[in-house]
Every structure is written in C-alpha cells, then in structure tokens.
Amino acid sequence: MPTIPLPAIDRASDAPIWFQIMRGLEQAIADGALRPGDRLPSEHRLCEDLRVSRTSVREALAKLEKGGVISRQQGKGAFVELAAGPSAWTLPSAPSLLGEYGEHGRSALSSTIIRAGIEPLPSWAAATVGRDTDGQGFVLERVRAVGARTAVHVVNYMPARFSGILPDLRDPRASLYAAITRVTGVRIARMHRTIEAATADRVLGALLEVEIGHPVVVVEAVAYDADGVPIDVSRASVRTDRMRVSVDTGFDAHGLPGAATSGTYPGGNR
C-alpha cells in the first residue's frame, strides 16, 4: 500500500471532521499520492492515525464513494477509482451553457431541482426579464453534477410564461434551453456572460459540499432570443476543483471576435 500524506485535522474549524477527511483524501488523489487502483488505508488505520471517530471516517468514505472517487469491496477495503481532478467546462460563443445542448437535446450534467415556481424576482433580474409582470417571474434553482460529483449551483430567472417548461425538467438530464425551445418555440440566439471569483457562504457551501470561504467561480449570464429580447438571467457558482472553466471566444461572419464570452479566472484557461 502506498504511503500517503494524511489530511491535517483542524479541530477548531467550522468544517466537520468527516468533511476534512474527505477533502484530504481527495487532495491526495489529485496530487498523485494515491492512484486509480490503489487501496486506501483501512477504516481502523484512519481512525487511529487521525484520532477521529469511525463515524467520521465512514461518512467521508461514503461521500467519496457516492462521487465515484473510490469504490468499496466487501472484505477487501476501499480503492481509488479515478483522479479527483476537475472536468472541463468551456464557455463557448454559441448559446449553450453547461452542456445545455448535449446529445439529442440532453444535458451533459445531471440536475437536482431545489425550487421552481412563480415568485417575486430580485430587482436586478426583474429589471431584465420581469418588466411585464410586476416583477414576478419563473425561478428555477438547481444543483448540477458531473456524474455523481456536485459541481455547480445555478439559479435561473425567466419570464413567468416560461413556467410551463417545468414538467420537461423532471428528467435530471433535461436541457433547460432545449425545453424552452420545445415548449415555447423560443430559441436562444445570444448569451452575454460575466465571470468573477467569489467564496462560498454557509448556504452555498452546504449546497456544493465545500467549507465556508472555499473559492468558487461565479458566472452571471443573460440569454437573448432572436429578436434581442432577454429571456433568462442566471447566476451559476462553480466548484473549479471539480469543473475547470475556460472560455472559447467565437468569430462573427466578418471574422471579428464575438462578444458573447470573454474573460479568465485565476489559474484557469483563456
């Protein structure tokens, strides 16, 4: 069995012990100290070396197994399944976002809906998409995952008339924009995106399974239909340790750079 650097447990931290163990093992895998096929130390060994409870160790291993990072075999132990590095998310110049137009109109990411319905929009969103309905709109909040690994929290604010797409979104792999086109006939023609660095607060940390203060990348976007009318305002918070953000700037018919996407984030790709 390879020797691995054990995660340092900060007992004064607000982060739960199981979470610190999970992140430490993820880091060991990402750094190459543990490779696919390697066996992790036993639960008993982890408990002794880290001076933590078996409950904390089991919770950490359960989270890693759920995310597909490790597998556990009865009587044999836990084994590394994959490197815990980030998947790629390219922000293209086309309207698609987060794989919205995947194969056969299905998204490359899976989604869990947290809330969906007609409600008052934030003032900044209402000024864009809720002008005709006294500030009311269709709000869709989701957590999105790469495989089983939670990577993105996103909230979409749309005109209230788009609430009819909700039944089409019950499929975890449903594409939001494909559903809008299918149900309403509206096709998104252009996107404007702003990218900035941020940190997770308590609520976002719980949703993305990170500690408070963990760095995230926030992508704010406005989607326009073919007539230039804004029909969606969204805010996506991305775990870049699980999904790396890059930007693909397109060119128009005259060979000039497109304005739909631009920007970088620290440590990311252009």
C-alpha positions in Angstrom: 0.0 0.0 0.0 1.4 3.4 -0.9 2.3 5.8 1.9 0.1 8.9 1.7 0.1 12.2 3.5 -2.8 12.1 5.9 -5.1 15.1 6.0 -4.4 17.5 8.8 -7.5 17.8 11.1 -8.2 21.3 12.3 -10.4 20.7 15.4 -11.1 24.4 15.7 -12.5 24.6 12.2 -16.2 25.0 11.4 -15.8 22.3 8.8 -17.0 18.9 10.0 -14.3 16.3 10.7 -15.7 13.9 8.0 -15.5 16.8 5.5 -11.8 17.5 6.3 -11.0 13.8 5.9 -12.9 13.6 2.6 -11.1 16.7 1.2 -7.7 15.5 2.4 -8.1 12.1 0.6 -9.4 13.9 -2.5 -6.3 16.1 -2.4 -4.0 13.0 -2.0 -5.6 11.5 -5.1 -5.4 14.8 -7.1 -1.7 15.1 -6.2 -1.0 11.6 -7.3 -0.1 10.2 -3.9 -2.9 7.8 -4.5 -3.6 6.5 -8.0 -6.5 4.6 -9.6 -6.4 1.0 -8.3 -4.6 1.9 -5.0 -6.1 0.7 -1.8 -6.9 3.3 0.9 -5.8 2.7 4.5 -8.4 0.7 6.4 -11.1 2.5 8.5 -9.3 1.3 11.6 -6.0 2.7 10.5 -7.5 6.1 9.5 -9.3 6.3 12.9 -6.0 5.6 14.8 -3.7 7.8 12.7 -6.1 10.8 12.5 -7.5 10.3 16.1 -11.1 10.6 14.8 -14.2 8.5 15.2 -15.2 5.7 12.9 -18.4 7.5 12.2 -16.4 10.5 10.7 -14.2 8.1 8.6 -17.2 6.2 7.3 -19.1 9.4 6.4 -16.0 10.7 4.4 -15.6 7.4 2.6 -19.4 7.3 1.8 -19.2 10.7 0.2 -16.2 9.7 -1.9 -17.9 6.5 -3.0 -21.1 8.4 -3.9 -18.9 10.8 -6.0 -17.3 7.9 -7.9 -13.9 8.7 -6.5 -13.5 5.4 -4.7 -15.2 2.0 -4.6 -15.5 -0.3 -1.6 -15.3 -4.1 -1.8 -16.6 -6.3 1.0 -13.7 -7.8 2.9 -11.1 -6.0 0.8 -11.3 -2.3 1.5 -11.7 0.9 -0.4 -9.9 1.5 -3.7 -9.3 4.6 -5.8 -11.4 4.7 -8.9 -10.4 8.0 -10.6 -8.2 11.0 -10.2 -10.2 13.7 -8.4 -9.3 16.5 -10.8 -11.7 18.8 -12.4 -13.7 18.1 -15.5 -13.7 20.7 -18.3 -16.4 23.3 -18.8 -15.9 25.5 -21.8 -18.0 28.7 -22.1 -18.5 28.7 -25.9 -19.6 31.6 -28.1 -22.6 29.6 -29.0 -25.7 29.9 -26.8 -25.2 26.6 -25.0 -24.1 26.8 -21.3 -23.0 24.0 -19.1 -23.8 21.5 -21.8 -27.4 22.7 -22.3 -27.5 21.4 -25.8 -26.0 18.0 -25.4 -26.6 14.9 -27.5 -30.2 14.5 -28.5 -31.1 17.7 -26.6 -30.0 16.3 -23.2 -27.5 18.0 -20.9 -24.1 16.6 -20.2 -24.7 17.4 -16.5 -27.4 16.0 -14.2 -29.6 18.3 -12.2 -31.5 18.2 -8.9 -34.2 20.9 -8.6 -34.2 22.8 -5.3 -37.0 25.1 -6.1 -39.1 26.1 -9.1 -42.2 28.3 -9.4 -43.6 31.8 -9.9 -42.2 34.3 -7.3 -41.0 37.9 -7.0 -37.7 38.4 -8.8 -34.7 40.1 -7.4 -34.8 43.8 -8.5 -31.8 43.3 -10.9 -33.5 40.3 -12.5 -36.9 41.9 -12.7 -35.4 44.9 -14.5 -34.3 42.5 -17.2 -37.0 39.8 -17.6 -39.9 40.8 -15.3 -41.0 44.1 -16.6 -44.4 43.0 -17.9 -45.5 41.1 -14.8 -44.9 43.5 -11.9 -41.6 41.9 -11.0 -42.9 38.3 -10.9 -41.1 35.6 -12.8 -40.3 31.9 -13.1 -37.4 31.0 -10.8 -35.5 27.7 -11.2 -32.8 26.8 -8.7 -30.7 23.6 -9.3 -27.6 21.8 -8.1 -25.8 20.2 -11.0 -23.3 17.3 -11.0 -20.7 15.8 -13.2 -21.6 12.1 -12.8 -22.3 11.9 -9.1 -19.9 14.8 -8.2 -21.7 18.0 -7.3 -20.1 20.8 -9.2 -22.5 23.7 -9.9 -25.3 25.7 -8.2 -27.3 27.7 -10.6 -30.4 29.9 -10.3 -32.3 31.0 -13.5 -34.8 33.9 -13.5 -37.2 33.9 -16.5 -40.4 35.5 -17.6 -43.4 33.9 -15.8 -44.8 32.5 -19.0 -41.9 30.0 -19.1 -43.2 28.2 -16.1 -44.8 25.7 -18.5 -41.5 24.1 -19.1 -41.2 22.7 -15.6 -42.7 19.2 -16.4 -40.0 18.8 -19.1 -37.3 19.4 -16.5 -38.2 16.5 -14.2 -35.7 14.4 -16.2 -32.3 15.1 -14.4 -30.6 15.2 -17.7 -33.1 17.6 -19.3 -31.7 20.7 -21.1 -33.2 23.9 -19.9 -32.8 25.7 -23.2 -33.9 22.7 -25.3 -37.0 22.6 -23.1 -37.7 26.3 -23.7 -37.4 25.9 -27.4 -39.5 22.7 -27.4 -42.4 24.1 -25.2 -42.4 27.8 -26.1 -40.8 27.9 -29.6 -38.3 30.5 -28.3 -34.7 29.8 -29.4 -31.8 31.4 -27.6 -29.6 33.3 -30.1 -27.1 35.1 -27.9 -25.5 35.0 -24.5 -23.7 37.6 -22.5 -21.6 36.3 -19.6 -19.6 37.8 -16.8 -17.1 35.8 -14.8 -15.8 36.6 -11.4 -14.1 35.0 -8.4 -16.1 34.5 -5.2 -16.1 32.4 -2.0 -18.8 30.1 -0.6 -21.0 31.3 2.2 -22.8 28.9 4.6 -25.7 28.2 2.3 -23.7 27.8 -0.9 -21.1 25.7 1.0 -23.8 23.2 2.0 -25.2 23.0 -1.5 -21.8 22.5 -3.1 -20.4 20.4 -0.3 -17.5 22.8 0.5 -16.4 24.7 3.6 -17.3 28.3 4.1 -14.8 30.5 2.3 -14.0 27.9 -0.3 -13.2 29.7 -3.7 -15.7 29.4 -6.5 -16.2 31.0 -9.8 -19.4 32.8 -10.4 -20.8 33.0 -14.0 -23.6 35.5 -14.5 -25.4 35.3 -17.8 -28.2 36.9 -19.8 -29.7 34.9 -22.7 -31.4 36.7 -25.6 -33.9 35.4 -28.2 -33.6 36.0 -31.9 -35.3 39.4 -31.5 -32.7 40.5 -28.9 -35.2 40.2 -26.0 -33.7 39.0 -22.8 -35.5 35.8 -21.7 -33.2 34.4 -19.0 -30.9 35.8 -16.3 -28.8 33.3 -14.4 -26.1 33.0 -11.7 -24.0 29.9 -11.6 -21.5 29.1 -8.8 -18.9 26.6 -9.9 -16.6 24.3 -7.9 -13.4 24.7 -10.0 -11.8 21.8 -8.2 -14.4 19.6 -9.9 -15.1 21.6 -13.0 -12.5 23.8 -14.7 -13.8 26.9 -16.5 -12.3 28.0 -19.8 -13.6 30.4 -22.4 -14.0 29.9 -26.2 -14.5 33.2 -28.0 -16.1 32.8 -31.4 -16.0 34.9 -34.5 -18.8 36.5 -36.5 -19.4 36.4 -40.2 -16.8 39.1 -40.7 -14.1 37.2 -38.9 -14.2 39.5 -35.9 -14.1 38.2 -32.3 -17.6 37.6 -30.9 -18.6 39.5 -27.8 -20.7 36.7 -26.2 -17.9 35.4 -24.0 -14.7 36.8 -22.7 -12.5 36.7 -19.6 -10.5 34.4 -17.5 -10.3 33.3 -13.9 -7.2 32.9 -11.7 -5.5 29.6 -12.6 -7.9 28.9 -15.4 -7.6 28.8 -19.2 -8.4 31.5 -21.7 
